[in-house]
Amino acid sequence: MRSLVLDELRRPDIEKLLEYLGATLTPAAMEGVYWLDLPPDLLSPEQTAHAECGPHRMALVLEEESLRLELLVRAHNSLRCHCTGYASPAQRQFLLGYMDRLIAELGLMT
């Protein structure tokens, strides 16, 4: 799996992330997993055409000492559709920007 990872996070930073992600993102059925929905203007033509598969989202996985931001764009309502795939350059940039904002807003020590 292709991912961006913030590792070696301190316990206080994990707690900040847990509170922030829980308040701002949709939690998944699995503990520690949160969904970051992509804005409609960043969807690929195929993802836009497959609106019924959406929302299209990326997983953020909060682990014991890290936050993993997965680069796989998933279709929430379809597990096996061609609209699921790795992030485009613009989608990767969106995720990188999200990670940078998390670091700045929460004052994470990295």
Backbone hydrogen bonds, N-H to C=O, Kabsch-Sander energy under -0.5 kcal/mol:
donor,donor_aa,acceptor,acceptor_aa,energy
4,L,69,L,-2.6
6,L,67,L,-2.7
7,D,5,V,-0.7
9,L,65,E,-2.8
14,I,10,R,-2.1
15,E,11,R,-2.3
16,K,12,P,-2.0
17,L,13,D,-2.5
18,L,14,I,-2.7
19,E,15,E,-2.1
20,Y,16,K,-2.7
21,L,17,L,-3.1
22,G,18,L,-1.8
23,A,19,E,-1.4
24,T,20,Y,-1.8
25,L,21,L,-2.4
26,T,35,W,-1.3
28,A,33,V,-2.9
33,V,30,M,-1.7
34,Y,60,L,-2.6
35,W,26,T,-3.1
36,L,58,M,-2.9
37,D,35,W,-0.6
38,L,56,H,-2.6
42,L,39,P,-2.1
43,L,40,P,-1.2
48,T,44,S,-2.7
49,A,45,P,-2.2
50,H,46,E,-1.2
51,A,48,T,-0.7
53,C,50,H,-2.0
54,G,50,H,-0.7
54,G,51,A,-1.0
57,R,74,R,-2.2
58,M,36,L,-2.3
60,L,34,Y,-2.7
61,V,68,R,-3.3
62,L,32,G,-3.4
62,L,60,L,-0.6
63,E,61,V,-0.7
63,E,66,S,-3.1
67,L,6,L,-2.3
68,R,61,V,-2.7
69,L,4,L,-3.5
69,L,67,L,-0.5
70,E,59,A,-2.7
70,E,68,R,-0.7
71,L,2,R,-2.8
73,V,71,L,-0.6
73,V,85,G,-3.0
74,R,57,R,-3.2
74,R,72,L,-0.7
76,H,55,P,-2.1
76,H,74,R,-0.7
77,N,53,C,-3.5
78,S,75,A,-1.5
84,T,81,C,-1.8
85,G,73,V,-1.8
87,A,71,L,-2.8
92,R,88,S,-2.8
93,Q,89,P,-2.2
94,F,90,A,-2.0
95,L,91,Q,-2.1
96,L,92,R,-2.7
97,G,93,Q,-2.7
98,Y,94,F,-2.2
99,M,95,L,-2.4
100,D,96,L,-2.5
101,R,97,G,-2.4
102,L,98,Y,-2.3
103,I,99,M,-2.3
104,A,100,D,-2.3
105,E,101,R,-3.4
106,L,102,L,-2.3
107,G,103,I,-0.8
108,L,103,I,-1.5
110,T,108,L,-0.8
